[in-house]
Amino acid sequence: MTPGGTAEHGYRIARLRERLARDDIAELGIRIEERGGAFLLSGTVPTAAHRDHILRIAQEELGDTVVVRSDLMVASASAPDRPEELP
């Protein structure tokens, strides 16, 4: 990868972070790394819909010609199915 390509990718990552922060989801906890020519997004999100929205925004900001990989985990927030037993 050329130094210019690296600078361009850094610019795109900064724009993506800004857009995620300003978007309706106001997501600040997503890590974005460039690895081997692909971009890896990692972190925890509240719902699958949030994950899908973030990935859609990432592809728009980073471009259709780059690979976006996801290691975004959806937090499980389901209600317990039985009362908690304390010792």
C-alpha positions in Angstrom: 0.0 0.0 0.0 1.3 3.4 -0.9 1.7 6.1 1.7 -1.0 8.2 0.0 -3.4 5.2 0.3 -2.7 5.0 4.0 -3.4 8.8 4.4 -6.6 8.4 2.4 -7.7 5.5 4.6 -6.9 7.5 7.7 -9.1 10.3 6.4 -11.9 7.9 5.6 -11.7 6.3 9.1 -11.8 9.8 10.7 -14.9 10.7 8.6 -16.6 7.4 9.6 -15.9 8.0 13.3 -17.4 11.5 13.0 -20.4 10.2 11.2 -21.1 7.5 13.7 -20.8 10.0 16.5 -23.2 12.5 14.8 -25.7 9.9 13.5 -28.9 9.1 15.4 -27.2 6.1 17.0 -24.5 8.3 18.5 -22.0 5.4 18.5 -18.7 6.3 20.1 -17.5 2.8 21.2 -16.7 1.2 17.9 -13.0 0.5 17.1 -12.0 0.8 13.5 -8.7 -0.6 12.3 -7.1 -1.2 9.0 -5.7 -4.7 8.6 -4.3 -6.1 5.5 -6.2 -3.8 3.2 -9.5 -4.5 4.9 -11.2 -2.5 7.7 -12.2 -4.2 10.9 -15.0 -2.8 13.0 -15.2 -4.2 16.6 -17.1 -3.4 19.7 -20.5 -4.1 21.3 -23.8 -2.7 20.1 -27.2 -2.9 21.7 -29.1 -4.6 18.8 -28.6 -6.3 15.5 -30.3 -3.4 13.8 -27.6 -1.0 15.2 -24.9 -3.4 13.9 -26.5 -3.5 10.4 -26.8 0.3 10.4 -23.2 0.8 11.4 -22.0 -1.6 8.7 -24.1 0.2 6.1 -22.6 3.6 7.1 -19.1 2.1 7.2 -19.4 0.8 3.6 -20.8 4.2 2.5 -17.9 6.1 4.1 -15.1 3.7 3.3 -16.2 3.0 -0.2 -17.5 0.0 -2.2 -14.0 -1.1 -3.3 -12.8 -1.9 0.2 -13.6 -4.9 2.4 -15.3 -4.1 5.7 -15.1 -6.9 8.3 -17.3 -7.0 11.4 -16.4 -8.2 14.8 -19.4 -6.3 16.3 -21.0 -8.1 19.1 -24.7 -7.7 19.9 -25.3 -7.3 23.7 -27.8 -9.8 25.1 -30.3 -7.9 27.1 -33.1 -10.4 27.3 -35.2 -10.7 30.5 -34.4 -13.5 32.8 -36.6 -16.6 32.5 -36.6 -17.4 36.2 -35.9 -15.5 39.5 -32.3 -15.2 40.6 -31.4 -17.6 43.4 -29.2 -16.1 46.1 -27.2 -18.3 48.5 
